[in-house]
Amino acid sequence: MTFDDEIKIKISQLSDPPILIDNWEDIADKLSDSFNWKGSKIDWKKTTNYKSSQLFGNYSNWVLVIKKFIYDNEICAKIKKSKVIYYINDSSLNFAVQLTL
């Protein structure tokens, strides 16, 4: 069983599983055309209203830091306005995840 298979099984067991997209090249192309890049990563410093936060300490504390960052920077409000959100892993998964509110 591959790592992809393991993750897909775990996702399918969620009470309201998101849509999995095996052919996500169109999404990647749109991202590629929408942002400036530094190597294989988005160059966030060249985006509008760039903000960041460092994650320190234990992984278990990160969820609280991430939630605070999302709410303090009104990211939650922007997410709520979106009809669809895509999660694309940076290389360990060969599929994308489509989330809807």
C-alpha positions in Angstrom: 0.0 0.0 0.0 1.4 3.4 -0.9 1.3 6.6 1.2 -1.3 8.0 -1.2 -3.5 4.9 -0.6 -3.2 5.2 3.2 -4.2 8.9 3.2 -7.1 8.3 0.8 -8.4 5.6 3.1 -8.2 7.9 6.1 -9.9 10.7 4.2 -12.7 8.3 3.1 -13.4 7.5 6.7 -14.2 11.1 7.6 -17.9 11.8 8.4 -18.0 14.3 5.5 -15.0 13.5 3.3 -13.8 16.1 0.8 -13.5 15.4 -2.9 -10.1 13.9 -4.0 -8.7 15.1 -7.4 -6.3 12.8 -9.1 -5.9 15.0 -12.2 -5.0 18.3 -10.6 -2.7 19.7 -13.3 -5.2 22.5 -14.2 -5.3 23.7 -10.6 -1.5 23.7 -10.5 -1.4 25.6 -13.8 -3.7 28.3 -12.4 -1.6 28.7 -9.3 1.5 28.8 -11.4 0.0 31.7 -13.5 -1.3 33.6 -10.5 1.8 33.9 -8.4 5.5 34.8 -8.5 7.7 31.8 -7.7 11.0 31.2 -6.0 12.1 27.8 -7.2 9.2 25.4 -6.7 7.5 27.5 -3.9 5.3 30.6 -4.1 7.3 33.7 -3.3 4.9 35.0 -0.7 6.9 38.1 -0.1 5.9 39.3 -3.6 2.2 38.8 -2.9 -0.2 41.5 -1.7 -0.6 41.9 2.1 2.0 39.2 2.9 2.0 38.0 6.5 3.7 35.0 8.1 4.2 33.4 11.4 6.9 31.1 12.7 6.0 27.7 14.3 8.1 26.9 17.3 7.9 24.2 20.0 5.9 21.0 19.8 3.7 20.1 17.0 0.8 19.8 19.4 1.0 23.5 20.0 0.9 24.5 16.3 -2.8 24.1 15.9 -3.4 26.9 18.4 -0.8 29.1 16.7 -2.3 28.5 13.3 -5.9 29.2 14.4 -4.8 32.4 16.1 -2.9 33.5 12.9 -6.0 32.7 10.8 -8.4 34.7 13.0 -6.0 37.6 13.8 -5.4 38.2 10.1 -9.0 37.8 9.0 -8.1 34.8 6.8 -11.2 33.0 8.1 -13.5 35.6 6.7 -11.8 35.3 3.3 -12.1 31.5 3.4 -15.8 31.8 4.2 -16.3 33.9 1.0 -14.7 31.2 -1.1 -16.9 28.6 -2.7 -14.1 26.0 -3.0 -10.7 25.6 -1.4 -8.0 23.3 -2.8 -5.2 21.6 -0.8 -2.3 20.7 -2.9 0.6 19.0 -1.2 4.1 20.0 -2.1 5.2 16.6 -3.3 4.4 13.7 -1.0 0.9 13.2 -2.3 -0.2 12.7 -6.0 -3.7 14.1 -5.6 -5.4 17.4 -4.5 -8.2 17.8 -2.0 -11.2 20.0 -2.8 -12.9 21.4 0.3 -16.2 23.2 0.4 -17.8 25.1 3.3 
